[in-house]
Amino acid sequence: MSSAVIDIPVQSNVEYRIPAVVGGALRVPLVTGESVGYANLDHAASAPCLRAVRTAVDELLPWYASVHRGAGFASQVCTRVYESARGKLLDFVGARRTDSVVFTRNTTDALNLLARALPRGTSVVVFDTEHHAALLPWTGPRVRRIAAPETPADAVAALDAALADCPEGPRLAVLTGASNVTGELWPIAELARVARRRGARTVLDAAQLAPHRPVRITELDVDYVALSGHKLYAPFGAGALIGRADWLNAAEPYLAGGGATRSVRERSVSWTTGPQRQEAGSPNTVGVHALAVACQALAANWANIVEHEQALLTRLRAGLRGVPGLRELRLFDADHDRVGVVSFTVDGQDPGLLAAALSAEHGIGVRDGLFCAHLATRRLLSRAGSDADRAVRISVGLGTTHEHVDRVVSALRNLVIDGPTWHYEQADGQWVPIDDPRPAPGFLD
Ligand code: PLP
């Protein structure tokens, strides 16, 4: 067995393989003085690094040198690493061969780049359920927000109506693959079809979808895809915007600086075309390599990844149904297809206190809050009949085991029925254990 993949026994006694992550054996301290294996149930925020990614980064580091302008051999190797990553990203998202791959810091950066590259007078239609990264970059009088739909069919009808209402001129529909609050999948192909019929381009925020399901630009018929390396098991600071090159080539460079220029004179600048026009400054070669390697590792294992995550998700949701007073947040039906994300509140319980106690007493990492999707989460809380002003989110992925799922379910039941065993206070709006005795790792000293 290679160390880059691990075998997972499943109920049927068939073994399947998923890419292995770094940190699977991490132990964290508890307030009781013991330590326990860390249950990272916050993959939706940032996923752990794949072992294959770490190995690839280690291999590259001795060769690390400048890209594009260096004459040295190591520079040429790095240039090849960097430029060949574009093709790997194109393959990962099943793009058209003419599509451009612009490397960015993350999805937020990719969507802001596209927002700056829109032709003058572009109408933008966006659901108000989007993550802030997809909701906020579009500004001006031609931005139209659509209220959260009740069903996938409502979403398609609402987009159709909003686009029909747009003035003449270029149009863009902003779509999300999977919600970071509920994990629910959106009907991307249907939305894209409607957009195409109305003469609109589409951009897919694939930050949550791409780590969990194959994304195929040509099958979905979307125009752009944005994604983040740190959610794709490649936490080295790179993301990408992949899609049609024409708007990006016609727009002013996102950043002005070296690498984006063809020539600079006293009174004039000529900007280059192609992805480098939108990538001024020294690029993140290590991050881009890490991202490309992660994409290849996921693409080689989709069937097993999906099976693994769906088994975890089914187990998690079944377990959570046994927690008294728990209300799951969801936009669509309970059995609607989703990735491994579940957000919820528990009647009479403070979500922040639950999250703090899960960490301090059980070594479990979850998230609480509004998940950078304030409009969506508030609306979902109200639809769930919850009077809480925030929620708890559990999200699973390649670093999650069945034991993690069982532990969080049983810990939640205990916390809700018996209450925490430690005392907590609020500091800067966050619950923290009083007199927290947990030592920080030595490297922080
Ligand atoms: N879109 C969705 C659906 C997300 O979940 C996130 C991050 O949580 C983003 C966009 C923004 O990603 P990043 O913070 O990597 O830019």
Boltz pocket constraint, residues with backbone or C-beta under 6 A from the ligand:
constraints:
  - pocket:
      binder: B
      contacts: [[A, 44], [A, 45], [A, 106], [A, 107], [A, 108], [A, 109], [A, 131], [A, 133], [A, 134], [A, 176], [A, 178], [A, 179], [A, 180], [A, 205], [A, 207], [A, 208], [A, 228], [A, 230], [A, 371], [A, 372]]
      max_distance: 6.0
